[in-house]
Amino acid sequence: MGRFAEATLDCLTSDELSELERLIELPDQDLLIWLIGEAEVPAEYDTPLFRKLRAFNRGRDAAP
């Protein structure tokens, strides 16, 4: 999360920043299994921002 925030913080909208804060508050283990694809992402968290975060962690471009 930290590297993603550093790379994208200046480009995020206020809504995306709020969403990022919401993701940060999740239990790390839940977030991890969603990011690595071991569990389906609940619809309420499967957002464009989450997909950017997942792509970033998989080494893909996460530019907005």
Long-range contacts (C-beta under 8 A, 24 or more apart in sequence): 1-31, 1-53, 3-56, 4-52, 4-53, 4-56, 4-57, 4-62, 7-56, 7-62, 8-52, 8-56, 8-62, 8-63, 8-64, 11-63, 11-64, 12-49, 12-64, 16-49, 19-47, 19-49, 19-50, 20-49, 23-49, 23-50, 23-53
